[in-house]
Amino acid sequence: MAVGLREFLALHKEEFNKKFYSAKTDYPNLSEDDFLEVLKQSYLPLLEILPVIEGEKFEELVFTLYEIFLTLQSRGSGEIWEVGLFLRELIKTSPELCLQNPKLFLNSSINAFLNLYKDKDFDLFRWRDFWKGINVFRKEPVGIVLKMIFVFTWICGKPQYRDLALEYSEELPSPMFDYTFGVSIKESDRKAFLNRVRMNPFNTFQELKNSVPPPTRLVFRITGGFYGFGGSFLTTLSIDEKERTLVYDDESFYRFHSDFTGTYTQKVLSLDSEETNQILEFPANPGKDTITIEGITENFPSFPRENLKKVYGLRSVYFITPASFNVLMIGIA
């Protein structure tokens, strides 16, 4: 049974007082009300995954979150509600990872978040989409997932992490490598790819995009938020030049914030076929869905439409989400 916040504080009053007065030493202006709000915001995300965690692990998780909040507040990194939103998103999308090693997982994740948060070009929504995608790898050991996060942090603009991130990149399983870099490369070609990046240092993801050789298999990330329905999804679309096929990946992440879940089967289209439309159905909220498509070179809409036509000799490529239909239509002719 999950206990309420008051009961939790009553059970841990001594610990609470000790931490509060310790915090006052470092943050003299911290009021008890602020402290309670911090602890409250720390506690709320856990309600999503209770009663999965119990006893000492639960207490460790609560106080780990509390320490993270104090750290974030002391650095001026966002309002309490922003941090609370991020933590709730984190725990809800990756509960299995969180439970493997709560302290390591949360602290490492927050440090990566902080490293990005202060960058003027940092996109909080892109970071949240990345986290949703990590749910695909929820059964991987937490250590390898943290390495993936580290690599992503570096890709987003932390050049000082380059050497270690490249070292970690070599250790990532292929699906994680593909997802993080947005390009699929054979294991045998990975070292050459990373050496090319080593020889051409970059500070931003855009420079990475410009530095990589043309891939034989191109991976798109499709992200969408259905605000009226309260959910979002992330999936991948890939083009294999050698096989002349377009593949809609069935290993992709697809989950709503409610208990509703769904899956896709893999769809394969020949780039040389005369078939003009492939329709992939998904539940949506007509008129309120938003779709963005990321490629390795440019963002939607110029890359999928124009560059794909040039590179792959396609007569037409279009991505549409008509307000009157609950479908994403991919047209290739």
N, C-alpha and C positions, 0 to 999 in steps of 0.2 A: 504493500500500500504506500502510495506517495504521501508524504507529510506536507502540510502547509508551511509557508515561510515562518509564521509565528512559532509553530511547534519546533521547526528546525532551529530557530534562534534560541528557543527556550532550552533545547537539548544541548546547545553549544554556546551558552551564554559566556562561560569563562573564556573560551576560545575567541568569541566575538569581541569581548572587552580587550583581550590581549592584542588582537590584531588592530582594533580601532585605535588604541593608545599608541601602538607602534607606528601606525600610519600618521597619527598626529605629529609625531616627531619629524617625519619627513615632509608632511604637508600640513603646516600649522593652521591653515585656513579651512581645513576639512571639517565640516560640521557632522554631527551624528546623523542628521537627516540625509545629507549627501551620502554618507557611508551606507545608510540603510538602503538608499536608492541604488547604489552600486551593487550591494549584495542582492537586492531584489531583482535587478536586471540580470545578475549573474545566475540567479536561481531559475528564472523563467524559462530559459532554453531547455533546462533539464526536464521540464514537465512534458516535453515532446517525446522523450524516450524512456520515461518512467513507466512501469516499475522494472525496466530492464536492469537498471543498476541499483545496487543496494549497499548498505553498510559503509565500510571504509572507502570504497571506491567512489560512492556518491559524495561523501564528505570531501574527499580529495578533489573531486571535480568542481564542487561548489566553491571551495576556497582557491582553487587554481583560477577559476573564472574571476573571482573577486580580485585576486592579485593582478590579473591582466587588466581589469578595469582601472585599477589605481594607476598602473603603468601608463595606460593610454591617456587617462585624464591628466597625469602629471606632464606628459609630453605635449598636451594640447592637441591631441590627434582626434578631433571630432567630438561631437556631443554624445552624451550617454546613450541617447536613443539610436544614434548611428552605429555605435559600437554594439549595442544590444541587438540591432537588426543583423549585423554581420555575424555575431556569435550564434544567433538562432538559426541563421541560414546554414552556418557551418555544421552545427550539430544535427540539424534536421536532414541535411543531404548526405552526411557521412557518419551516421551513428556507429557503424561497426568499427570504423577506423578510430573514432573517438574513444571507444571502449577498450581497444587494445592497450593503449597507453595514454590515458587522458592528459596527464601533465605534459608529456613530450609532444603529443599531437597538437594540443591547443597552444602551447607556448611557441612551438616552431611555426605554426600557422600564423599566429598573431605577429610574430617577428617578421615573417615574409610580408604580411599585410602592411605593417608599419613602414617597412622599407619602401613600399610602393606608394603609400598613402600621401607622403609629403611631396612626391613628384608632381609638378604642375600638369603633366600630361596623363596622370593616373586616371584610369577609368574604372570607377567602383563597380559599374554594371558588368564590365568585361571580366573583372575579377570574380564576381558572383557567378557568372556563366561558367568560368573555368572551374569553380568549385562544384557546380552542379555536374559538370562533366566528370569530375574526379570520382563521383559515385559509381561510375562504370567499373572503377578499379578498387571497389571497397573491400574485396576479398584478398587483395595483395597485402603483404606485410607492411605495417605502418612505416617502417624505415625506408622502403623503396618509394612509397608515396611521398614522404617528406623530401626525398631527393628530387622527385619530379617537381614538387612545389618550388624547391630551391632553383632548379633549372628555369622554371617559368618566371620566377622573380628576376633572374638575371636577364632573360630574354626581354623582359619589360623595361629594362633600362638601368641595370646595376653592373657596370663594367668591371668593378673591383672584384666581382665574384666569378669572373670569366673562367679562370683555369680550373677551379674546383667544380664549377657547373659543367664544364666540358668533360671532366673526369666522371662526374655523376651521369652525364648523358650516355656514356658508353655502357653503363650498367643497367639502364632502363630497359625493361622488356619492350619488344617492338611496338605493341599497341600504345603504350605510354609514351614512347619516343615520338611516334607518329602524331599523337594527339597534341603533345606539348609544342612540337615544332610546326605542326600543320602540314607536314609533308611525309610521305611514306617512302622509306629507303630500306633496301635489303640490308641484313646484318653485315654482309660482306662488304657493302659500300659505305657503311656508317663511319668507319675511321677516316676514310678519304673526305667525306662530307664534313666531319668535325675539324679535320686538319685545314680544310678550306676556310672554315669559319675562324679558326685560330689565326690564320695568316691574314685575315681581313677583319680585324676587331671592329665591333660595332657597339653603339650606345643605346640604340633603340630598336624596337621590333621592326620598324620600317627599314632600317639599314640591314637587318638580317634578311628581310624579304629580298632586298636588292642584291645581297651577297651570295645567295645560294644558286647552284646550277639548276637548270630546268629539270624537274623530276619526271620520272616515267609514270608515276602514279600520283595524281594530284588529289589532295584531301580538302574538302570544304567543311567548315563547321556551320551548321544552320542553327541559329538560336531564335527563339520566339517567346514572347510573354503574353499570355492571355489574361489580361488584367481583370476582366469581369468574372472570369471563371476561377481566378486565384491560382493559376499554375504557370508552368513554363516547361520548355523542353529544349534539348540539345541533341543534335544528331550529326552524322557525317555523310558526305556524298563524295565519291571518289571517281576519278577517271583514270583508267589504265591504258596508256598509249600503246603499249606492246600488244595487249590483247584486244585493243579497240573496243573497250566496253566502258559503260558507266555503271557504277555499283552504288546502290543505296544500302548502307551498312546496317545489318540487323543487330550488331553489337552495340548500337548507339544507346545513349541514355534517353529515357523518356519517362517522365514521372510528374504527376501533379502534386501540389502541396497537400491535398486531401488524401484520402486512402485510395483514390482511384489510380490505377496504374494500367499501362498498356504496353504492347510490344509490336515491333514490326518484323516482317520476314524480309530476307534480303531480296532486293530487286536488281536485276541485271538487264541492261539495254545495250545492244550493239550500236556503236557509233555510226556504223555504215548501214543500219537498217532503215527501212522506209517508214517505220512506225513513228507517228508524229506526236503522240502524247503518252505520258506515263503518269497516272494519277495516284498519289499516295494519300489516303484518307487519315485524318486525325481529328479528334474532338477539339472544337475551338469555340470562340465567342464571336460570331459574325460581326464585322464592323469594328472590333476592338483588338484584333490580333496584330502583332507587329513582328515582322520577320527581317532578319539581317543575315547576309551571307558573307563569310570571310574566305578569301582565297589566299594563296601564298604571295601573290603579287600586288593585287589591289582589292579594295573593298567593293561590295555590291553597290550599284548595279553594273559598273563598267567592266569589271573583270569577267564575271560569268557570261555576260552577253557577248561583248565584243572580242575579248581576248580568246575565249574558247572557240569562237567562230574562226578566228585567224589561225590559232594553233592546231585545232583539230579538224578544220575544214567543214565545220557544221554550217548548215544553211540558216538555222535559227536556234537560239537558246533563250528561254525566258523563264522567269520565276515570278509567279503572281499569287496573291492571296485575295481573291475577290471577296468583297464584303458580304455578298449574298450566298457564298458557298463555304462549306467547312472542309475545304481541300487545299492542299498545296499542289499546284500543277507544274510539272517539269516538262517542257515541250522541247523535243529534239527532232529535227527533220533534216 
